[in-house]
Amino acid sequence: MARIFGPIQTKPTELTLKRLVSVTHPLDWSEQERQFGFRHH
């Protein structure tokens, strides 16, 4: 069975609902990870 998702991460402390709804989200998941402060592997 293929693994679809990477390791589970906790959300960055600076990632808030206000920040999520106040920006335009890129379609690329890697770019979303970078934009919202997730560690990129």
PDB file as gemmi writes it, atoms N, CA and C in Angstrom:
CRYST1    1.000    1.000    1.000  90.00  90.00  90.00 P 1                      
ATOM      1  N   MET A   1       0.838  -1.169   0.000  1.00  0.00           N  
ATOM      2  CA  MET A   1       0.000   0.000   0.000  1.00  0.00           C  
ATOM      3  C   MET A   1       0.891   1.243   0.000  1.00  0.00           C  
ATOM      4  N   ALA A   2       0.582   2.185  -0.851  1.00  0.00           N  
ATOM      5  CA  ALA A   2       1.359   3.413  -0.954  1.00  0.00           C  
ATOM      6  C   ALA A   2       1.007   4.362   0.184  1.00  0.00           C  
ATOM      7  N   ARG A   3       2.011   5.047   0.665  1.00  0.00           N  
ATOM      8  CA  ARG A   3       1.785   6.046   1.711  1.00  0.00           C  
ATOM      9  C   ARG A   3       1.484   7.379   1.038  1.00  0.00           C  
ATOM     10  N   ILE A   4       0.310   7.913   1.292  1.00  0.00           N  
ATOM     11  CA  ILE A   4      -0.122   9.145   0.634  1.00  0.00           C  
ATOM     12  C   ILE A   4       0.413  10.368   1.361  1.00  0.00           C  
ATOM     13  N   PHE A   5       0.364  10.362   2.667  1.00  0.00           N  
ATOM     14  CA  PHE A   5       0.744  11.521   3.448  1.00  0.00           C  
ATOM     15  C   PHE A   5       2.095  11.309   4.098  1.00  0.00           C  
ATOM     16  N   GLY A   6       2.803  12.402   4.343  1.00  0.00           N  
ATOM     17  CA  GLY A   6       4.085  12.345   5.027  1.00  0.00           C  
ATOM     18  C   GLY A   6       3.871  12.223   6.521  1.00  0.00           C  
ATOM     19  N   PRO A   7       4.927  12.447   7.283  1.00  0.00           N  
ATOM     20  CA  PRO A   7       4.805  12.354   8.741  1.00  0.00           C  
ATOM     21  C   PRO A   7       3.844  13.408   9.286  1.00  0.00           C  
ATOM     22  N   ILE A   8       3.181  13.066  10.368  1.00  0.00           N  
ATOM     23  CA  ILE A   8       2.233  13.987  10.992  1.00  0.00           C  
ATOM     24  C   ILE A   8       3.007  15.105  11.671  1.00  0.00           C  
ATOM     25  N   GLN A   9       2.551  16.332  11.475  1.00  0.00           N  
ATOM     26  CA  GLN A   9       3.202  17.496  12.065  1.00  0.00           C  
ATOM     27  C   GLN A   9       2.187  18.280  12.876  1.00  0.00           C  
ATOM     28  N   THR A  10       2.675  19.029  13.842  1.00  0.00           N  
ATOM     29  CA  THR A  10       1.805  19.962  14.547  1.00  0.00           C  
ATOM     30  C   THR A  10       1.800  21.275  13.780  1.00  0.00           C  
ATOM     31  N   LYS A  11       0.752  22.037  13.941  1.00  0.00           N  
ATOM     32  CA  LYS A  11       0.657  23.292  13.189  1.00  0.00           C  
ATOM     33  C   LYS A  11       1.596  24.328  13.803  1.00  0.00           C  
ATOM     34  N   PRO A  12       2.147  25.190  12.957  1.00  0.00           N  
ATOM     35  CA  PRO A  12       2.982  26.274  13.468  1.00  0.00           C  
ATOM     36  C   PRO A  12       2.168  27.190  14.381  1.00  0.00           C  
ATOM     37  N   THR A  13       2.783  27.709  15.423  1.00  0.00           N  
ATOM     38  CA  THR A  13       2.048  28.552  16.381  1.00  0.00           C  
ATOM     39  C   THR A  13       1.528  29.831  15.743  1.00  0.00           C  
ATOM     40  N   GLU A  14       2.213  30.325  14.706  1.00  0.00           N  
ATOM     41  CA  GLU A  14       1.766  31.567  14.056  1.00  0.00           C  
ATOM     42  C   GLU A  14       0.635  31.347  13.056  1.00  0.00           C  
ATOM     43  N   LEU A  15       0.236  30.108  12.845  1.00  0.00           N  
ATOM     44  CA  LEU A  15      -0.849  29.803  11.913  1.00  0.00           C  
ATOM     45  C   LEU A  15      -2.186  29.921  12.647  1.00  0.00           C  
ATOM     46  N   THR A  16      -2.898  30.977  12.354  1.00  0.00           N  
ATOM     47  CA  THR A  16      -4.184  31.240  13.014  1.00  0.00           C  
ATOM     48  C   THR A  16      -5.300  31.264  11.980  1.00  0.00           C  
ATOM     49  N   LEU A  17      -6.524  31.188  12.448  1.00  0.00           N  
ATOM     50  CA  LEU A  17      -7.675  31.275  11.554  1.00  0.00           C  
ATOM     51  C   LEU A  17      -7.656  32.607  10.806  1.00  0.00           C  
ATOM     52  N   LYS A  18      -7.328  33.683  11.502  1.00  0.00           N  
ATOM     53  CA  LYS A  18      -7.270  35.005  10.867  1.00  0.00           C  
ATOM     54  C   LYS A  18      -6.281  34.996   9.700  1.00  0.00           C  
ATOM     55  N   ARG A  19      -5.123  34.381   9.904  1.00  0.00           N  
ATOM     56  CA  ARG A  19      -4.121  34.321   8.829  1.00  0.00           C  
ATOM     57  C   ARG A  19      -4.619  33.456   7.674  1.00  0.00           C  
ATOM     58  N   LEU A  20      -5.260  32.337   7.988  1.00  0.00           N  
ATOM     59  CA  LEU A  20      -5.751  31.445   6.940  1.00  0.00           C  
ATOM     60  C   LEU A  20      -6.790  32.103   6.044  1.00  0.00           C  
ATOM     61  N   VAL A  21      -7.667  32.896   6.625  1.00  0.00           N  
ATOM     62  CA  VAL A  21      -8.741  33.491   5.824  1.00  0.00           C  
ATOM     63  C   VAL A  21      -8.353  34.827   5.193  1.00  0.00           C  
ATOM     64  N   SER A  22      -7.187  35.373   5.570  1.00  0.00           N  
ATOM     65  CA  SER A  22      -6.820  36.693   5.058  1.00  0.00           C  
ATOM     66  C   SER A  22      -5.817  36.650   3.903  1.00  0.00           C  
ATOM     67  N   VAL A  23      -5.460  35.461   3.432  1.00  0.00           N  
ATOM     68  CA  VAL A  23      -4.492  35.354   2.336  1.00  0.00           C  
ATOM     69  C   VAL A  23      -5.057  34.500   1.208  1.00  0.00           C  
ATOM     70  N   THR A  24      -4.494  34.676   0.034  1.00  0.00           N  
ATOM     71  CA  THR A  24      -4.838  33.823  -1.103  1.00  0.00           C  
ATOM     72  C   THR A  24      -3.972  32.571  -1.020  1.00  0.00           C  
ATOM     73  N   HIS A  25      -4.611  31.428  -1.139  1.00  0.00           N  
ATOM     74  CA  HIS A  25      -3.897  30.157  -1.012  1.00  0.00           C  
ATOM     75  C   HIS A  25      -3.353  29.696  -2.357  1.00  0.00           C  
ATOM     76  N   PRO A  26      -2.053  29.359  -2.404  1.00  0.00           N  
ATOM     77  CA  PRO A  26      -1.511  28.791  -3.637  1.00  0.00           C  
ATOM     78  C   PRO A  26      -2.083  27.386  -3.852  1.00  0.00           C  
ATOM     79  N   LEU A  27      -2.166  26.950  -5.087  1.00  0.00           N  
ATOM     80  CA  LEU A  27      -2.685  25.614  -5.380  1.00  0.00           C  
ATOM     81  C   LEU A  27      -1.685  24.512  -5.040  1.00  0.00           C  
ATOM     82  N   ASP A  28      -0.405  24.826  -5.118  1.00  0.00           N  
ATOM     83  CA  ASP A  28       0.646  23.845  -4.851  1.00  0.00           C  
ATOM     84  C   ASP A  28       0.782  23.594  -3.348  1.00  0.00           C  
ATOM     85  N   TRP A  29       0.696  22.327  -2.929  1.00  0.00           N  
ATOM     86  CA  TRP A  29       0.749  22.001  -1.505  1.00  0.00           C  
ATOM     87  C   TRP A  29       2.088  22.354  -0.889  1.00  0.00           C  
ATOM     88  N   SER A  30       3.173  22.174  -1.623  1.00  0.00           N  
ATOM     89  CA  SER A  30       4.498  22.526  -1.102  1.00  0.00           C  
ATOM     90  C   SER A  30       4.586  24.028  -0.841  1.00  0.00           C  
ATOM     91  N   GLU A  31       4.003  24.805  -1.724  1.00  0.00           N  
ATOM     92  CA  GLU A  31       3.997  26.256  -1.545  1.00  0.00           C  
ATOM     93  C   GLU A  31       3.122  26.650  -0.357  1.00  0.00           C  
ATOM     94  N   GLN A  32       2.029  25.944  -0.148  1.00  0.00           N  
ATOM     95  CA  GLN A  32       1.184  26.205   1.022  1.00  0.00           C  
ATOM     96  C   GLN A  32       1.956  25.913   2.304  1.00  0.00           C  
ATOM     97  N   GLU A  33       2.696  24.802   2.325  1.00  0.00           N  
ATOM     98  CA  GLU A  33       3.503  24.461   3.495  1.00  0.00           C  
ATOM     99  C   GLU A  33       4.500  25.575   3.792  1.00  0.00           C  
ATOM    100  N   ARG A  34       5.162  26.091   2.764  1.00  0.00           N  
ATOM    101  CA  ARG A  34       6.138  27.153   2.943  1.00  0.00           C  
ATOM    102  C   ARG A  34       5.467  28.438   3.424  1.00  0.00           C  
ATOM    103  N   GLN A  35       4.352  28.791   2.785  1.00  0.00           N  
ATOM    104  CA  GLN A  35       3.654  30.035   3.115  1.00  0.00           C  
ATOM    105  C   GLN A  35       3.142  30.047   4.550  1.00  0.00           C  
ATOM    106  N   PHE A  36       2.681  28.917   5.026  1.00  0.00           N  
ATOM    107  CA  PHE A  36       2.070  28.874   6.353  1.00  0.00           C  
ATOM    108  C   PHE A  36       3.010  28.399   7.449  1.00  0.00           C  
ATOM    109  N   GLY A  37       4.293  28.201   7.118  1.00  0.00           N  
ATOM    110  CA  GLY A  37       5.293  27.933   8.147  1.00  0.00           C  
ATOM    111  C   GLY A  37       5.487  26.492   8.535  1.00  0.00           C  
ATOM    112  N   PHE A  38       4.971  25.554   7.733  1.00  0.00           N  
ATOM    113  CA  PHE A  38       5.241  24.147   8.030  1.00  0.00           C  
ATOM    114  C   PHE A  38       6.638  23.801   7.581  1.00  0.00           C  
ATOM    115  N   ARG A  39       7.289  22.940   8.306  1.00  0.00           N  
ATOM    116  CA  ARG A  39       8.617  22.487   7.935  1.00  0.00           C  
ATOM    117  C   ARG A  39       8.526  21.718   6.623  1.00  0.00           C  
ATOM    118  N   HIS A  40       9.311  22.103   5.669  1.00  0.00           N  
ATOM    119  CA  HIS A  40       9.269  21.435   4.358  1.00  0.00           C  
ATOM    120  C   HIS A  40      10.340  20.366   4.314  1.00  0.00           C  
ATOM    121  N   HIS A  41       9.950  19.143   3.933  1.00  0.00           N  
ATOM    122  CA  HIS A  41      10.899  18.024   3.908  1.00  0.00           C  
ATOM    123  C   HIS A  41      11.344  17.724   2.514  1.00  0.00           C  
TER     124      HIS A  41                                                      
END                                                                             
